[in-house]
Amino acid sequence: MRTTLIFGAIALLSACTDHAEKPAQTAAPLPAEGVHAQKPPPAPAALSAAGVGGIRFGMTLAQAEQAAGAKASLPAPFDPACSMVRFPTLPKLRFMVEQGVVTRADAEAGVENALGLAVGDTVAQVRAAHPAAQFTAHKYDPQGQYATFPSADGRAAVILEASGGKVTKIRAGLQPAVAYVESCG
């Protein structure tokens, strides 16, 4: 009798539960090297004062090539003091390399940036989106100006060049390279 009551209680309780089988939860296998072998999350792709994609300003060219997943296209002749290089994986960007270190990136139209601004935007749009932007006169263009957005520590910046009231160029990188009006060969 006692056995019948136990089986009856089990049958009654099982009637009140969800009958759909749930897959057994298993932990994802760890890499052979352990937890520390996991890759960090990818860096944001937008150009910022820190870098773009996996490339950080201040990396060596070799480190940047590894981060870009491709060898840089070097100009001929390559000047180790200062040259502009390209990566096939980032075709709308030119990177300044000084003494083997990536110090700046110049963006073509269509490259996203951390400011949310673009080539072709008006100076009024820049001011509206970023009222604290620092504007200075352009070195060569009497109708031009620069809008500078320094990093929190002041060691890097994003700089917009404008002419005739519209953004014409965007660059980012470490000081002083990002502030150079000219780029290098």
C-alpha positions in Angstrom: 0.0 0.0 0.0 2.8 2.4 0.9 4.5 1.7 -2.5 1.3 2.4 -4.3 0.9 5.8 -2.5 4.5 6.7 -3.4 4.0 5.8 -7.0 0.7 7.7 -7.0 2.3 10.8 -5.6 5.1 10.7 -8.1 2.6 10.3 -11.0 0.6 13.2 -9.6 3.6 15.4 -9.3 4.9 14.6 -12.7 1.6 15.5 -14.2 2.1 19.1 -12.9 5.5 19.6 -14.5 6.6 20.5 -18.1 7.0 17.3 -20.1 9.2 18.9 -22.7 12.7 17.6 -22.4 15.3 20.2 -21.9 18.7 19.6 -23.3 21.3 19.0 -20.7 23.3 22.1 -20.0 27.0 21.5 -20.6 29.8 23.9 -20.1 31.6 25.1 -23.2 34.9 23.3 -23.5 37.9 25.3 -22.5 40.8 25.7 -24.9 43.7 23.4 -24.3 45.7 26.2 -22.8 43.0 27.2 -20.3 40.8 30.3 -19.8 43.7 32.7 -20.5 43.9 31.6 -24.1 40.6 33.3 -25.0 40.9 36.3 -27.3 39.9 39.7 -26.0 36.7 41.1 -27.6 37.5 42.9 -30.9 38.2 46.7 -30.7 35.7 49.0 -32.2 36.1 49.5 -35.9 35.4 53.3 -35.8 38.4 55.6 -36.0 39.1 57.2 -32.6 42.0 59.0 -30.8 43.1 55.5 -29.7 43.2 53.8 -33.1 40.9 52.0 -35.5 39.9 48.3 -35.5 42.6 46.3 -33.8 45.3 48.9 -34.6 46.2 51.2 -31.7 48.3 54.3 -32.2 51.8 53.6 -30.6 52.0 50.0 -32.0 55.0 49.0 -34.0 54.3 48.5 -37.7 54.8 44.7 -37.2 52.1 44.7 -34.4 49.8 46.8 -36.6 50.3 44.3 -39.5 49.3 41.5 -37.1 46.3 43.4 -35.9 45.2 44.3 -39.4 45.7 40.7 -40.5 47.8 41.8 -43.5 51.1 43.2 -44.5 51.2 47.0 -45.0 51.7 48.4 -48.5 54.9 50.5 -48.2 55.7 53.4 -50.5 58.8 53.2 -52.7 61.1 54.4 -51.3 60.1 53.7 -47.8 61.4 56.4 -45.4 61.8 54.9 -41.9 61.7 58.4 -40.4 58.2 59.0 -41.7 56.1 57.2 -44.3 52.4 56.7 -45.1 51.3 53.0 -45.4 48.1 51.2 -46.3 46.6 47.9 -45.2 44.5 46.0 -47.8 42.1 45.2 -44.9 41.5 48.9 -44.2 41.5 50.4 -47.8 40.1 53.8 -46.9 42.8 54.7 -44.4 46.5 55.8 -44.7 48.6 55.2 -41.6 51.6 57.4 -40.7 54.6 55.4 -39.5 57.4 57.2 -37.7 60.6 55.3 -36.7 58.6 52.1 -37.0 55.7 53.2 -34.9 52.1 53.9 -36.1 51.3 57.4 -35.0 48.3 58.6 -37.1 45.6 57.6 -39.5 44.1 59.8 -42.3 40.6 58.7 -43.3 38.9 59.0 -46.6 35.2 59.7 -46.9 33.0 56.9 -45.6 35.2 55.8 -42.7 33.2 55.7 -39.4 34.6 57.6 -36.5 34.0 57.9 -32.8 32.5 61.4 -33.2 29.7 60.3 -35.5 30.7 63.0 -38.0 31.6 62.6 -41.7 33.3 64.4 -44.5 30.7 66.7 -46.0 29.1 67.6 -42.7 28.8 71.3 -42.0 30.8 73.1 -39.3 27.4 74.0 -37.8 26.6 70.3 -37.5 30.0 69.7 -35.8 29.3 72.5 -33.3 25.8 71.3 -32.6 26.9 67.7 -32.0 30.0 68.7 -30.0 29.7 72.2 -28.5 33.0 71.8 -26.6 35.0 71.3 -29.8 38.1 73.4 -30.0 38.2 75.3 -33.3 41.4 77.0 -34.7 42.3 78.7 -38.0 43.6 76.6 -40.8 47.3 77.0 -41.5 47.0 77.5 -45.3 43.3 78.0 -46.1 41.8 81.4 -45.1 38.3 79.8 -45.4 39.4 76.8 -43.3 39.6 75.7 -39.7 40.4 72.7 -37.6 38.1 71.1 -35.0 40.2 69.2 -32.5 38.9 66.6 -30.1 41.7 65.6 -27.7 41.7 62.3 -25.8 41.2 62.5 -22.0 44.9 62.5 -21.3 45.7 64.9 -24.2 48.2 62.5 -25.8 46.1 61.9 -28.8 43.2 63.5 -30.8 40.7 63.3 -33.6 41.0 66.3 -35.9 38.5 67.5 -38.5 39.6 69.9 -41.3 37.0 72.1 -42.7 36.9 74.5 -45.6 34.1 76.7 -46.8 32.0 75.6 -43.8 32.2 71.8 -44.6 34.4 69.0 -43.2 36.9 68.0 -45.8 39.3 65.7 -44.0 39.4 63.5 -40.8 42.4 62.2 -39.1 43.3 60.7 -35.7 46.4 59.8 -33.8 49.1 60.6 -31.3 50.4 64.1 -30.6 52.3 65.7 -32.3 51.8 63.6 -35.5 48.0 64.1 -35.6 48.5 67.9 -35.5 50.9 67.9 -38.5 49.2 69.8 -41.3 51.2 67.8 -43.9 51.6 64.1 -44.0 54.8 62.3 -44.9 55.9 60.4 -48.0 
